[in-house]
Amino acid sequence: MNNPQTWYIVKRSTNHCEIVPRDQVEAGNDLDILERWGPFASQDEALSRRVGLIRAGKCQPV
């Protein structure tokens, strides 16, 4: 695999933020995404950033 997996944080209409792979975001089929942050090199990095977004009040925990 030439392209390493990258991750995004997406905010849904429920104000919950989820960590999803790049493929899911780039498909463009998901109209429920209000905002997105990323890409992040690893799922762990995205998780750390999501904690920051929750603390800043931008997202609700799942």
Number of C-alpha atoms within 10 A of each C-alpha: 4 4 5 8 14 16 24 27 26 22 20 18 12 12 17 15 26 20 20 15 17 16 12 12 16 9 8 9 9 11 8 11 18 13 13 15 16 15 15 19 13 14 17 12 14 22 17 10 18 23 15 13 17 14 12 10 11 14 20 18 13 8
